[in-house]
Amino acid sequence: MIPGPTPVPETVLLEVAKHPIGHRSKEFSDIFISCINDLKWLGKTNDSDAFIFASSGTGVMEAAIANSVSPGDKVLSLVIGVFGKRFAQIAQTYGGQVETITADSGKVIDPLMLEEKLSKDKNNEIKVVTITHSETSTGAANDLKTLSGIVKKHGALLLVDAVTSLGCMNVEIDNWGLDIVVSGSQKGFMLPPGLGFVYVSKKAWEYNKNCKSPRFYFDFVKSKKSLDEQTTPFTPNVSFICGLKKAFEIMKKEGLENIISRHERLKTNLRNGLKKLGLKLLTEDKNASAAITAIYPPDGVNVPDIRAAYKKDWDITVANGQDTLKDKIFRIGHLGFVSDRDIEMALVVTEKVLKKLKS
Ligand SMILES: Cc1ncc(COP(=O)(O)O)c(C=O)c1O
């Protein structure tokens, strides 16, 4: 029950296990295009282009920066944890002049602070804003709809890390004006790690035209040219794209609104159950991600012992905290191929683990 890689349905695994077909075949082209269309369905967009790269989530975060930030550009990074910091570091690597608004662990970006910061930027010097939707390191989720509205009013390009929100939480690319959105296969998509997804808005294409940063594999122009010919510029991860088609069949059968409400329900049930066990959670309910829950250990019990007991006694893996939160919290992932039964089981096991460690 870690926040990625997440469990993969057997039908998807069986699809991935098949002998790979030729990537320039009509058969593969049809599968690829159906996945591109389904990506648009998932991100509620008609206006943005969607691309698939053979990459981890960090790779597509880099692709987003390399296609929009030129050396010297002012970038505002909204940081609520490890992954928000990573977006800022990538922008810096590409020569961006990065400023940050940073929230304390478990907290989210205050819309008033963002509004104040952007309203002071009278000459529109801030070109790009980066944001994490669901921050996996803390289990907090920014109010993306509100924050994107503020960025849109200012006019900067908005880059969104939706690695642990897409396929779990509501993400409305067109309605909220999200410019470049990235995600990864090993999270809500119910696939193994290996595919990176990118959405590119019309406004992002304008930035792309003027962007002076170097790029080759991750060049959106190459991807778009090939997509118009229903193919990819380079050899794609054929097996995983076939698996993705299967995963989308499962998702569409459940329905997008049902997927979103299932994640919401699992989150609420887990949080309520953990609180009943007397556990303190890192984030407040109103800021909680529907994908991950971060939990403080009870007094006198340490995180490594908790993780070891889950693993040894129940063969369940829960995640440690990352960076400054290492050994201070543990994290349960509840995204993707996760059901009510999994949450009930996690709660029963948590109770038994705590009882053992406290006795
Ligand atoms: C919110 C978020 N962003 C980015 C990443 C980076 O993805 P990857 O580890 O696939 O490079 C992760 C991975 O856990 C994540 O959870």
The ligand as a MOL file (V3000), in Angstrom:
LIG
                    3D

  0  0  0     0  0            999 V3000
M  V30 BEGIN CTAB
M  V30 COUNTS 16 16 0 0 0
M  V30 BEGIN ATOM
M  V30 1 C 3.6520 13.9850 -7.1030 0
M  V30 2 C 4.8100 13.3040 -7.7610 0
M  V30 3 N 5.5140 13.9750 -8.6750 0
M  V30 4 C 6.5560 13.4320 -9.3010 0
M  V30 5 C 6.9620 12.1420 -9.0230 0
M  V30 6 C 8.1490 11.5920 -9.7100 0
M  V30 7 O 7.8350 10.4790 -10.4440 0
M  V30 8 P 8.9210 9.3620 -10.7990 0
M  V30 9 O 9.3800 8.7700 -9.5070 0
M  V30 10 O 8.1130 8.4150 -11.6400 0
M  V30 11 O 10.0120 10.0230 -11.5360 0
M  V30 12 C 6.2670 11.3830 -8.0670 0
M  V30 13 C 6.6830 10.0310 -7.7260 0
M  V30 14 O 6.3100 9.4700 -6.7280 0
M  V30 15 C 5.1610 12.0020 -7.4300 0
M  V30 16 O 4.4540 11.3120 -6.5290 0
M  V30 END ATOM
M  V30 BEGIN BOND
M  V30 1 1 1 2
M  V30 2 1 2 3
M  V30 3 2 2 15
M  V30 4 2 3 4
M  V30 5 1 4 5
M  V30 6 1 5 6
M  V30 7 2 5 12
M  V30 8 1 6 7
M  V30 9 1 7 8
M  V30 10 2 8 9
M  V30 11 1 8 10
M  V30 12 1 8 11
M  V30 13 1 12 13
M  V30 14 1 12 15
M  V30 15 2 13 14
M  V30 16 1 15 16
M  V30 END BOND
M  V30 END CTAB
M  END
